[in-house]
Amino acid sequence: MLSDLKSALRPALTLTLLFAALLGLAYPLALTGIGQALFPEQANGSLIREGDRVIGSNLIGQKFTSNAYFHGRPSAAGSDGYDASASSGSNLGPTSKALAERVQGDVATLSETTPGSPVPPDLVTTSASGLDPHISPEAAFFQVERVAKARGATENEIRALVRKSIEQPLLGFLGEPRVHLLQLNRSLDVRFPAR
């Protein structure tokens, strides 16, 4: 009986150790090596640097609050938003009173800054991850007046910078036109330094 148990356990333990080594070590190491060899920027987080300093990522949004910068979408990731370690949506559904009140408040606040213009939906709604680094061109154009006033530039100059920053859909049809917020704000700092 003991010999039957040993003969049954030996292949089970051998297979467990083999698959643990194969799937727990070899496979992840191979994929990491392939990622580093073929896509080193993406494998390392698509970091954006200024000199030796990391200032952001092409993949993760940041919170901008100054009138001299374009603002992104609201974020439910973490207590202050845009916390990559707490990526998530708010889990508030379309019938949520708290969500409706927050959106109505945001629309009212944004309507004061640009009266007469409809507020783009992405300026008052969160993305699923809460970390979206992009806004729609409409959301960027909506903020031109406020940013131009804060920077001491003309609206036409800021509008031209936004137009230049619009990224087109991948292959011309995958996705929507979008503006990378951090890249736009960096261009703004270079072209029109804050006063």
ABEGO torsion letter per residue (X at the ends): XAAAAAAAAAAAAAAAAAAAAAAAAAAAAAAAAAAAAABAAAAAGGBBBBEABBAEBAABBBBBABAABBBBBBBABEAAEGBAAABBBAGBBAABAAAAAAAAAAAAAAAAABBGBBBBAAAABBBAAGABABBBAAAAAAAAAAAAAAAGBBAAAAAAAAAAABBBBBGGABEBBBBBAAAAAAAAAAABBBX
